[in-house]
Amino acid sequence: MSKIEYYSTNHCSPSVSFREALIAGQAPDKGLYIPNYIPTLSKDVIWGFSEKNYFEIAYTVINNFLQGEIPEADLFALAKDAYNFDVPLEQVYDRNYIMRLDRGPTASFKDFAARMMGRMIQYFLKKDNRKMLILTATSGDTGSAIANAFYGLDNIEVVILFPKTEVTDRQRKQMTTLHKNISVIALDGKFDDCQAMVKKAFADKDLQKLDLSSANSINIGRLIPQSVYYFWAWSQLASNADDKIIFSVPSGNFGDLMGGILAKHMGLPVEKFVIATNENDEVPVYFRSGSYKTIEPSRNCISSAMNVGHPSNMARIITLYGGQMDEKGNILKEPDVAKLKNDMTAFSVTDEATRQTIREAYNSYNLLLEPHGAVGWKGLHDFYAENPSYKNPYQLTVTLETAHPAKFPQEIKSILNIEPELPASLSQLDNKTEEMTDMPNNYEAFKTYLLKR
Ligand SMILES: *Cc1c(COP(=O)(O)O)cnc(C)c1O
């Protein structure tokens, strides 16, 4: 088979290798990189994953996309180093499970992508003796995962923008207490403003000399590692090679979901993806009405990492299903909607329902969820309500719990009146000094800051 190339969803810049896509982040025409074909794994290989460690599965999946761009022994070592923590699956009732993606250093699922991407970027930079400035916008958890993934590396500087009033104290401290090569900007604006600022910087010719790269969910280097835990879940739970699974994925920028879609296209037996959003319901509305409208400004919900009015990965999903969407969210060519709807369905969950779900899950099953995972769990049950035939003791489902409940102590306390115990990675933050730069929502101020560094 010919070599995988990565092309832009806007179709106006040349195709590149994995390495070039990883280093560039975004394509020059403002599109997102996507592989020209998705490698498939045989049933035997996938079934064989039940005998493997997480990092071994990661190595196999990622190696199929890289096709030797990182020599196999090196890639294996990177995967082993990146994935040195547990990925627990918790049975709730019948064959309905929660996958806890919160055992990494920042207690969020973003660690899975960031740690592997960081190691791959460092591998290529070292080889070329190059430096790089990583710019990233965060609504809370990406920033700390990126910061931790790149912290202390000599050839990489990181600048993180976050919306001043939209992240929790703990999320902020995870970024501002690191120092060294990690700089943090508190922007007087919303997450969408942070994201727009970063996108503008990438397109700015005056900044090209800075060797900018992105580490947001727009980087293909994040998506491929995110397909691995879907294989992991299935390998741990499937009872035979054709056992089909329903995944419920709490979604904001749809990077997590894109990982799942890649896994399905690689051959993982997936019955359906349930896309669960908060009140930013542009995608559920699109699935129902066929018309896509971004939400500006995005709505502020308690599942704050999903306050996204236009998911950056939507263009990739539309492309994978045969359509085209530009970076502003205009659909230039309709995708195969029937196929899209066959593979996935979408539900929006209100804050009120999110709180109610946290309460009910705890009271009925002793299941502790935080707001993002609760949106996923509720989304699954909304799906059951619409499709009762799936609600049977044989159907295997996995809902992704994307953060540790202790990251949302006020919310959990007000709903359940308990204080979730902090994982070790978070318990030392309160004693450390914070460092950040306050900034108005003004691109020139941001540009000046970058040029002065
Ligand atoms: C980022 C994030 C999400 C949303 O993930 P996307 O890939 O943007 O869809 C969900 N939950 C948590 C805790 C997050 O940090």
PDBQT file of the ligand as one rigid body, heavy atoms in Angstrom, charges set to zero:
ROOT
HETATM    1  C1  LIG A 501     -11.150  18.929  26.653  1.00  0.00    +0.000 C 
HETATM    2  C2  LIG A 501     -12.116  18.200  27.504  1.00  0.00    +0.000 A 
HETATM    3  C3  LIG A 501     -13.283  17.629  26.988  1.00  0.00    +0.000 A 
HETATM    4  C4  LIG A 501     -13.655  17.778  25.544  1.00  0.00    +0.000 C 
HETATM    5  O1  LIG A 501     -12.781  17.109  24.687  1.00  0.00    +0.000 OA
HETATM    6  P1  LIG A 501     -12.758  17.471  23.134  1.00  0.00    +0.000 P 
HETATM    7  O2  LIG A 501     -11.684  16.657  22.564  1.00  0.00    +0.000 OA
HETATM    8  O3  LIG A 501     -12.484  18.949  23.043  1.00  0.00    +0.000 OA
HETATM    9  O4  LIG A 501     -14.094  17.143  22.604  1.00  0.00    +0.000 OA
HETATM   10  C5  LIG A 501     -14.090  16.908  27.829  1.00  0.00    +0.000 A 
HETATM   11  N1  LIG A 501     -13.805  16.778  29.135  1.00  0.00    +0.000 NA
HETATM   12  C6  LIG A 501     -12.706  17.327  29.671  1.00  0.00    +0.000 A 
HETATM   13  C7  LIG A 501     -12.467  17.161  31.133  1.00  0.00    +0.000 C 
HETATM   14  C8  LIG A 501     -11.822  18.049  28.897  1.00  0.00    +0.000 A 
HETATM   15  O5  LIG A 501     -10.742  18.586  29.440  1.00  0.00    +0.000 OA
ENDROOT
TORSDOF 0
